[in-house]
Amino acid sequence: MSRARWSLLAILSLLVALLTPATAQSAAETLLSQGKPAASSSKEGSSYSSGKAFDGNFTSTRWASLEGQDPQWIRVDLGSTQQISRVKLFWEVAYGKAYQIQVSPDAASWTTVYSTTTGDGGTDDLTVSASARYVRMYGTQRGTPYGYSLWEMQVFGGGPDPGGPSFTVAAAGDIAQQCSSGSSCMHLKTATLVEQLNPEFVITMGDNQYDDALLSDFRNYYDKSWGRFKAKTKPSPGNHETYDPAGPLAGYKSYFGSIAYPQGKSYYSYDRGAWHFIALDSNSFDSQAQLDWLSADLAATTKRCVAAYWHHPLFSSGEHGNDPVSRPVWQRLYAAGAELVLNGHDHHYERFAPQNPDAQADPNGIVEILGGMGGASPYNIENVQPNSQKRLSGTYGVVKLSFTDTTFTSQLVGVDGAVKDTSPTYTCH
């Protein structure tokens, strides 16, 4: 690649960007990326390493990827979670025609906050809204026969994320089949994914172990995969846990012990940051004792944000369909202003828009995520329900939840490591 391939357009764009007076918005922003650690998918040579795009030199140093290969990426580590408002790309002649700006809390799973297929080089000044530690340009189509090359990449923001301390949770239901090896033993693969995500804690939405949830089966199967996270798991039981010949939930209780019964019952609550989490036993939603406990628990919490999880979903487009047993629980959660409900039972993934217990869209309603893709054989989508925004059957993976003191977002991450779905960022009521 010629080192002198300046185009008139690129020169003029760069001069305009450098000489234009700062706006009131940019004056209030902070340049977060300069001099920070960087990485890239490739480099054309030692003179074109990723750090050259974050050194503040617009005229004589740059990053360049290998020529003629898609995709390519370059990323910067901001050092901590930051609120990001703008990304500027100063392209050399080798520009990206199709590329995305992506953000991540951990450099493992990425959320796209900007995308284009009509890039024309020069300078791209992009307004974004995100909270993340890592930011990258992910190029999928080169604008020239060469590679991708940036004189500089700048990330601006307003400082530390105002949402407060962030933490990550992994969640799934319908997990361990009676297998401990082989390519079709999917709970081994979802467990590997959880390990890669390295969440602060793990939530399970029932049917942790098939078929009858015997203690011996928990030890032989679940324990050999998801058991490695047992100490930081916050489980809930499903209907298969009630099939144990030794008694309903006998194997479940024996395996998890006080982890599943921290308050002496099969339902319990706990706090993290500004969030109040509630684990429920939907096998006994006809029990007034559990409903009364839930009402008292919701009345007692002082946390702004509330998430609850159990096995049987009130809303589902899958083979089991809607389960009205959960309606009284939804009514209590909705009245308390809860944000999020997680379920399993149907063996597919589904994400709903905020709604009320009567399936009416409501911006102040509850987001339901059905995550029954933890390892059990998949079920079909049969009857699409109102407010269902995303449905996937036959995809195994884990729901990754990212929380701050005021917001949450979710992603479905497949066992191949790819993000299959990303929710909007929701603010607590």
FENLINNOR-V404227 format. One record per residue. RES is the residue in one letter. PSI is psi in whole degrees, 0 to 359 (* if undefined). D_LAST is the distance of its C-alpha to the last C-alpha in whole Angstrom. Layout:
BEGIN
res=RES psi=PSI d_last=D_LAST
res=RES psi=PSI d_last=D_LAST
END
This chain:
BEGIN
res=M psi=131 d_last=54
res=S psi=138 d_last=56
res=R psi=355 d_last=54
res=A psi=25 d_last=55
res=R psi=56 d_last=53
res=W psi=134 d_last=52
res=S psi=155 d_last=51
res=L psi=320 d_last=51
res=L psi=315 d_last=48
res=A psi=319 d_last=46
res=I psi=313 d_last=48
res=L psi=319 d_last=47
res=S psi=319 d_last=44
res=L psi=317 d_last=44
res=L psi=318 d_last=46
res=V psi=315 d_last=43
res=A psi=322 d_last=40
res=L psi=330 d_last=42
res=L psi=344 d_last=43
res=T psi=130 d_last=41
res=P psi=149 d_last=39
res=A psi=141 d_last=36
res=T psi=171 d_last=33
res=A psi=325 d_last=31
res=Q psi=311 d_last=28
res=S psi=332 d_last=30
res=A psi=330 d_last=32
res=A psi=349 d_last=28
res=E psi=163 d_last=28
res=T psi=136 d_last=29
res=L psi=113 d_last=32
res=L psi=339 d_last=30
res=S psi=340 d_last=33
res=Q psi=128 d_last=36
res=G psi=4 d_last=38
res=K psi=158 d_last=36
res=P psi=141 d_last=37
res=A psi=161 d_last=37
res=A psi=163 d_last=38
res=S psi=163 d_last=39
res=S psi=331 d_last=40
res=S psi=170 d_last=44
res=K psi=146 d_last=46
res=E psi=331 d_last=49
res=G psi=175 d_last=51
res=S psi=337 d_last=51
res=S psi=353 d_last=51
res=Y psi=42 d_last=47
res=S psi=165 d_last=45
res=S psi=325 d_last=41
res=G psi=339 d_last=41
res=K psi=342 d_last=43
res=A psi=359 d_last=40
res=F psi=25 d_last=39
res=D psi=1 d_last=41
res=G psi=4 d_last=41
res=N psi=112 d_last=45
res=F psi=355 d_last=44
res=T psi=340 d_last=48
res=S psi=353 d_last=50
res=T psi=148 d_last=47
res=R psi=163 d_last=45
res=W psi=141 d_last=44
res=A psi=134 d_last=45
res=S psi=173 d_last=45
res=L psi=148 d_last=48
res=E psi=146 d_last=49
res=G psi=20 d_last=49
res=Q psi=132 d_last=46
res=D psi=149 d_last=42
res=P psi=170 d_last=40
res=Q psi=155 d_last=40
res=W psi=159 d_last=37
res=I psi=138 d_last=36
res=R psi=160 d_last=34
res=V psi=144 d_last=33
res=D psi=112 d_last=31
res=L psi=352 d_last=29
res=G psi=334 d_last=30
res=S psi=168 d_last=26
res=T psi=127 d_last=23
res=Q psi=154 d_last=22
res=Q psi=121 d_last=20
res=I psi=132 d_last=23
res=S psi=339 d_last=23
res=R psi=145 d_last=27
res=V psi=130 d_last=30
res=K psi=132 d_last=33
res=L psi=124 d_last=36
res=F psi=94 d_last=40
res=W psi=140 d_last=42
res=E psi=187 d_last=45
res=V psi=324 d_last=47
res=A psi=92 d_last=46
res=Y psi=171 d_last=42
res=G psi=124 d_last=40
res=K psi=316 d_last=40
res=A psi=121 d_last=37
res=Y psi=167 d_last=34
res=Q psi=149 d_last=31
res=I psi=124 d_last=29
res=Q psi=151 d_last=27
res=V psi=158 d_last=25
res=S psi=147 d_last=25
res=P psi=342 d_last=24
res=D psi=5 d_last=27
res=A psi=18 d_last=29
res=A psi=312 d_last=29
res=S psi=140 d_last=27
res=W psi=145 d_last=26
res=T psi=130 d_last=23
res=T psi=126 d_last=25
res=V psi=352 d_last=23
res=Y psi=143 d_last=27
res=S psi=141 d_last=30
res=T psi=152 d_last=33
res=T psi=10 d_last=36
res=T psi=30 d_last=38
res=G psi=144 d_last=38
res=D psi=19 d_last=41
res=G psi=199 d_last=42
res=G psi=226 d_last=42
res=T psi=128 d_last=39
res=D psi=118 d_last=35
res=D psi=105 d_last=33
res=L psi=125 d_last=29
res=T psi=126 d_last=26
res=V psi=169 d_last=23
res=S psi=111 d_last=20
res=A psi=163 d_last=19
res=S psi=118 d_last=19
res=A psi=165 d_last=22
res=R psi=324 d_last=25
res=Y psi=141 d_last=28
res=V psi=136 d_last=28
res=R psi=153 d_last=31
res=M psi=123 d_last=33
res=Y psi=105 d_last=34
res=G psi=131 d_last=37
res=T psi=344 d_last=38
res=Q psi=120 d_last=41
res=R psi=149 d_last=43
res=G psi=353 d_last=44
res=T psi=171 d_last=48
res=P psi=352 d_last=50
res=Y psi=228 d_last=49
res=G psi=221 d_last=46
res=Y psi=140 d_last=43
res=S psi=130 d_last=44
res=L psi=126 d_last=41
res=W psi=320 d_last=43
res=E psi=147 d_last=40
res=M psi=124 d_last=36
res=Q psi=137 d_last=34
res=V psi=125 d_last=30
res=F psi=155 d_last=28
res=G psi=181 d_last=25
res=G psi=19 d_last=23
res=G psi=198 d_last=24
res=P psi=147 d_last=22
res=D psi=119 d_last=19
res=P psi=350 d_last=16
res=G psi=350 d_last=14
res=G psi=181 d_last=16
res=P psi=137 d_last=18
res=S psi=154 d_last=18
res=F psi=159 d_last=19
res=T psi=140 d_last=20
res=V psi=141 d_last=20
res=A psi=138 d_last=23
res=A psi=144 d_last=22
res=A psi=159 d_last=25
res=G psi=173 d_last=26
res=D psi=73 d_last=30
res=I psi=283 d_last=32
res=A psi=112 d_last=35
res=Q psi=171 d_last=38
res=Q psi=70 d_last=42
res=C psi=152 d_last=43
res=S psi=12 d_last=43
res=S psi=168 d_last=45
res=G psi=154 d_last=45
res=S psi=338 d_last=43
res=S psi=1 d_last=42
res=C psi=85 d_last=40
res=M psi=337 d_last=37
res=H psi=336 d_last=35
res=L psi=322 d_last=37
res=K psi=321 d_last=36
res=T psi=329 d_last=32
res=A psi=320 d_last=33
res=T psi=322 d_last=34
res=L psi=315 d_last=31
res=V psi=317 d_last=29
res=E psi=320 d_last=32
res=Q psi=323 d_last=31
res=L psi=332 d_last=28
res=N psi=59 d_last=28
res=P psi=163 d_last=25
res=E psi=320 d_last=24
res=F psi=170 d_last=24
res=V psi=133 d_last=24
res=I psi=135 d_last=22
res=T psi=140 d_last=25
res=M psi=46 d_last=24
res=G psi=167 d_last=27
res=D psi=53 d_last=31
res=N psi=324 d_last=31
res=Q psi=130 d_last=35
res=Y psi=160 d_last=37
res=D psi=327 d_last=39
res=D psi=10 d_last=39
res=A psi=40 d_last=38
res=L psi=151 d_last=41
res=L psi=320 d_last=41
res=S psi=324 d_last=44
res=D psi=320 d_last=41
res=F psi=316 d_last=38
res=R psi=325 d_last=41
res=N psi=335 d_last=43
res=Y psi=291 d_last=40
res=Y psi=316 d_last=36
res=D psi=335 d_last=38
res=K psi=358 d_last=40
res=S psi=279 d_last=36
res=W psi=349 d_last=33
res=G psi=337 d_last=35
res=R psi=345 d_last=35
res=F psi=13 d_last=31
res=K psi=318 d_last=32
res=A psi=335 d_last=31
res=K psi=22 d_last=28
res=T psi=139 d_last=27
res=K psi=88 d_last=24
res=P psi=164 d_last=26
res=S psi=154 d_last=25
res=P psi=156 d_last=28
res=G psi=187 d_last=29
res=N psi=329 d_last=32
res=H psi=334 d_last=34
res=E psi=345 d_last=34
res=T psi=354 d_last=35
res=Y psi=355 d_last=39
res=D psi=124 d_last=40
res=P psi=338 d_last=44
res=A psi=353 d_last=43
res=G psi=150 d_last=40
res=P psi=128 d_last=37
res=L psi=11 d_last=35
res=A psi=308 d_last=38
res=G psi=321 d_last=38
res=Y psi=311 d_last=34
res=K psi=321 d_last=35
res=S psi=322 d_last=38
res=Y psi=309 d_last=37
res=F psi=334 d_last=33
res=G psi=224 d_last=34
res=S psi=345 d_last=32
res=I psi=319 d_last=29
res=A psi=347 d_last=29
res=Y psi=52 d_last=29
res=P psi=338 d_last=28
res=Q psi=19 d_last=27
res=G psi=6 d_last=31
res=K psi=167 d_last=29
res=S psi=7 d_last=28
res=Y psi=148 d_last=24
res=Y psi=174 d_last=22
res=S psi=163 d_last=19
res=Y psi=164 d_last=19
res=D psi=150 d_last=17
res=R psi=118 d_last=17
res=G psi=228 d_last=16
res=A psi=7 d_last=12
res=W psi=141 d_last=12
res=H psi=120 d_last=13
res=F psi=139 d_last=15
res=I psi=119 d_last=17
res=A psi=124 d_last=20
res=L psi=160 d_last=22
res=D psi=99 d_last=25
res=S psi=356 d_last=25
res=N psi=342 d_last=29
res=S psi=39 d_last=28
res=F psi=349 d_last=26
res=D psi=2 d_last=28
res=S psi=119 d_last=29
res=Q psi=331 d_last=27
res=A psi=317 d_last=27
res=Q psi=319 d_last=25
res=L psi=319 d_last=22
res=D psi=319 d_last=23
res=W psi=317 d_last=22
res=L psi=314 d_last=19
res=S psi=316 d_last=18
res=A psi=321 d_last=20
res=D psi=316 d_last=18
res=L psi=322 d_last=14
res=A psi=332 d_last=16
res=A psi=335 d_last=17
res=T psi=143 d_last=14
res=T psi=4 d_last=13
res=K psi=147 d_last=11
res=R psi=323 d_last=8
res=C psi=141 d_last=7
res=V psi=131 d_last=9
res=A psi=140 d_last=12
res=A psi=154 d_last=15
res=Y psi=149 d_last=18
res=W psi=188 d_last=21
res=H psi=303 d_last=24
res=H psi=119 d_last=24
res=P psi=143 d_last=22
res=L psi=324 d_last=21
res=F psi=130 d_last=21
res=S psi=138 d_last=24
res=S psi=9 d_last=26
res=G psi=195 d_last=29
res=E psi=324 d_last=32
res=H psi=327 d_last=30
res=G psi=192 d_last=28
res=N psi=141 d_last=25
res=D psi=104 d_last=26
res=P psi=350 d_last=25
res=V psi=336 d_last=25
res=S psi=355 d_last=22
res=R psi=314 d_last=20
res=P psi=327 d_last=20
res=V psi=315 d_last=18
res=W psi=317 d_last=16
res=Q psi=319 d_last=16
res=R psi=318 d_last=15
res=L psi=317 d_last=12
res=Y psi=317 d_last=11
res=A psi=331 d_last=11
res=A psi=358 d_last=10
res=G psi=29 d_last=6
res=A psi=155 d_last=8
res=E psi=321 d_last=7
res=L psi=137 d_last=11
res=V psi=135 d_last=14
res=L psi=134 d_last=18
res=N psi=171 d_last=21
res=G psi=229 d_last=25
res=H psi=295 d_last=28
res=D psi=133 d_last=28
res=H psi=63 d_last=30
res=H psi=179 d_last=28
res=Y psi=137 d_last=25
res=E psi=139 d_last=22
res=R psi=130 d_last=19
res=F psi=149 d_last=17
res=A psi=161 d_last=15
res=P psi=134 d_last=11
res=Q psi=168 d_last=13
res=N psi=178 d_last=14
res=P psi=347 d_last=16
res=D psi=17 d_last=19
res=A psi=29 d_last=18
res=Q psi=131 d_last=17
res=A psi=135 d_last=15
res=D psi=114 d_last=12
res=P psi=339 d_last=9
res=N psi=15 d_last=7
res=G psi=194 d_last=9
res=I psi=138 d_last=10
res=V psi=122 d_last=12
res=E psi=133 d_last=15
res=I psi=123 d_last=18
res=L psi=117 d_last=21
res=G psi=57 d_last=23
res=G psi=36 d_last=27
res=M psi=33 d_last=29
res=G psi=351 d_last=30
res=G psi=338 d_last=33
res=A psi=158 d_last=34
res=S psi=136 d_last=36
res=P psi=153 d_last=34
res=Y psi=161 d_last=33
res=N psi=157 d_last=33
res=I psi=126 d_last=31
res=E psi=319 d_last=32
res=N psi=97 d_last=30
res=V psi=126 d_last=27
res=Q psi=157 d_last=24
res=P psi=145 d_last=22
res=N psi=5 d_last=19
res=S psi=121 d_last=21
res=Q psi=334 d_last=21
res=K psi=134 d_last=23
res=R psi=135 d_last=25
res=L psi=129 d_last=28
res=S psi=141 d_last=31
res=G psi=3 d_last=34
res=T psi=119 d_last=31
res=Y psi=142 d_last=31
res=G psi=201 d_last=29
res=V psi=140 d_last=26
res=V psi=120 d_last=22
res=K psi=123 d_last=21
res=L psi=128 d_last=18
res=S psi=120 d_last=17
res=F psi=141 d_last=14
res=T psi=184 d_last=13
res=D psi=354 d_last=12
res=T psi=352 d_last=9
res=T psi=168 d_last=9
res=F psi=152 d_last=11
res=T psi=159 d_last=14
res=S psi=154 d_last=17
res=Q psi=145 d_last=21
res=L psi=118 d_last=23
res=V psi=123 d_last=26
res=G psi=166 d_last=30
res=V psi=346 d_last=33
res=D psi=1 d_last=34
res=G psi=354 d_last=32
res=A psi=144 d_last=31
res=V psi=119 d_last=27
res=K psi=338 d_last=27
res=D psi=144 d_last=23
res=T psi=131 d_last=20
res=S psi=165 d_last=17
res=P psi=168 d_last=15
res=T psi=121 d_last=13
res=Y psi=139 d_last=9
res=T psi=139 d_last=6
res=C psi=146 d_last=4
res=H psi=* d_last=0
END
